[in-house]
Each structure stands twice: as structure tokens, then as C-alpha cells.
Amino acid sequence: MTVGRHTAEVIPFTAGDGVPLNLIHIQGEPAPAKGPVLLVHGAGVRANIFRSPTRRTLVDELVDQGYDVWLENWRASIELPPNPWTLDQAAVFDHPAAVETVARETGADEIQAIIHCQGSTSFMMSAVSGLVPQVTTVVANAVTLHPVLSRLAVAKLRWVLPAAARLLGYLDPQWGAHGAPGIVPKAITAYVNATHRECQNGVCKLASYTYGTGHPTLWRHENLNPQTHDWIKGEFASVPLTFFRQMHRCVDAGHLVSVDGRAELPESFVAAPPRTDARFVFVTGSLNNCFLPESQRQTYEWFERHGRGRHALHIFPGYGHLDPFIGQRAADDVFPVIVSELQKAAVAR
């Protein structure tokens, strides 16, 4: 399949517990001269989130810089049937299998990764537990080991979402595009339409409600071109409330915690040094309304205590949660920083 100037091939793989997943392998001409980079999406979206209708995407930048680009559809992807996933499942079963698949398909001994939101938290769980030893560089956006929310978002997580979980299995921004099925979804949609007046895009408004308390939560409208703002109508869908229950526990603890009792994962991910030699680069927007920038600052400082001078932190002024990837000026403001950090890691080795 051809996507713009690039070819895209879907590579199926199986998670450690048997769930069928896939990778999208994207290449340009000429063939890549540099090693593989794995991109990992967040909750309730899909790998396509890295290919917004902007003049230049991060995928374009990486391919043109000579990298071998792989996009992972893990179990949170809306390409898959809705399922009550946890971060633990993704950390143990999805990301290690994806990394192993890329290593096998490319023959590479080392892989770099760019991870976002709950793809970031779950991938970090894999990394600090020593489950993805092939990964040598990680660029993580928005949140990693220390989820920090606004007071209002914490109150919503503690009091509103547990009540919703007793009535619903999922929240779905698609209610804003195709209508809400049932009394409770209709009531939520009506509430969102009454209180979110920042735009007329129902999916945009439901996504803001789903993932926080901002108006909007996931981006700054001024950072999106009209085509991207319309495009997101098809890029956000159902997310299980099992995830929010886990995030509630993590926020209360002040750091990521496991919930499934799997032997591969520690209960706390900050109680012991990370079981990885990878270099980590933490990025976020200064106006992130989903997870406050303090989230990334705390994780950066934690990693620095275990390897001072090895890691990096970048907070982009005027950006929010996802617009560092899909913003109309991200190609000028953000992508050069990401590529520079990938190249620094290669030089250091």
C-alpha cells in the first residue's frame, strides 16, 4: 500500500497471550540507511495517529532522515475489537512481542522507540522491567512513570469515573459523531455538549471529556490546522474503564503501579533502579491539560538519579498533549528535537 510518498506494509504479530496485533512498516525511497524506530500510540486511538493531514508528519521526517519506521497497533488500538485491557497486559504481552518482531524482520540488534501517553506508560513498564532489552533509546511524550493531574482531573478520576464504571464498560468519543447508545451515554454526550463550547466537533469535545477536564484536553486548537481538526473525528473511539481504574491507583500512589499481579512486573515501578541501559528523552507540551508537565519532570529526575547526565527533558512552549505530534507547526518546533535526540544516541554508541 502506498501512503503519500511512502509504502506501508501491515505485519501481523501475536501478543504473548495470543491476541492478534499488527505493525505498520513504512519505508520510502531509497531504502532506510539507519536502524528501526518503533512508534507507539496512546489509548483509544491507533497507529494512524502519527499520520495526521499536516504538511509534514513525524513519519515523513523519520523516513526522510533514513530511519526504518514501524508503527505498533497494540491492544488499545481502535483497529481491534474493544477489550478491557490493562497497562500490565500491554507491558508484558504486547510491546515485547512488537520489539521482537521488528528485530526479527529487520535483523537489527538495537531499536529506538517513540512512545505516547498510555503507549508510553505501558512501554515504560516494559522497559524498566527489562522486557525490551533491544531498545536503546526511548523518546517518551506526555507521561511516563509519574502521572500528575490537575486537582479537578483527580477529583473526576476518583469520584465520577468509578460511578460511570458501574454503568458502562467504555467511554467512546464516537458518541459525538454517530450518536450515543443508551441513556447514560446520551446523558454524558448532552452534558459534554452543554459544557464544552470550544468547538463544534463532537468527537473533539468527547475526547476532552474522556481524558481529562480541559477545554480542550488533548491539544491546543490554535495548533491544529482545519484538516487535522476534522480528521480526528475518525481517530478516537472506545477506551475501557479498566484503564481508568488502574490510572486512579497510579495517581494515588504518585507513580505507575501494576494491577494484575504478573511476575514479570514489580508492584511499583520506581522502587528499584530501572532494568535497562536505554537512554530516555522526555518531551511534553507546556500546556498539556491531560497530564501536567510535572509528570515528565518527575520521571526525568528519577532517571537522572540512576544515571546522571544520560537523559534529556524538553518542554515545548505553547503545546499540549498530542499536538507535539499532530500540530501544524510541529515539523518546525518539535520534530527536529526528536531527530536530534535519536542521532545523539547513535553517536554515543
Secondary structure, 3 states (H helix, E strand, C coil): CEECCEEEEEEEEECCCCCEEEEEEEECCCCCCCCEEEEECCCCCCHHHHCCCCCCCHHHHHHHCCCEEEEEECCCCCCCCCCCCCHHHHHHHHHHHHHHHHHHHHCCCCEEEEEEHHHHHHHHHHHHCCCCCCEEEEEEECCCCCCCCCHHHHHHHHHHHHHHHCCCCEECCCHHHHCCCCHHHHHHHHHHHHHCCCCCCHHHHHHHHHHCCCCCCCCCHHHCCHHHHHHHHHCCCCEEHHHHHHHHHHHHHCCCECCCCCCCCCCECCCCCCCCCCEEEEEEECCCCCCCCHHHHHHHHHHHHHCCCCCEEEEECCCCCCHHHHCCCHHHHCHHHHHHHHHHHHHHC
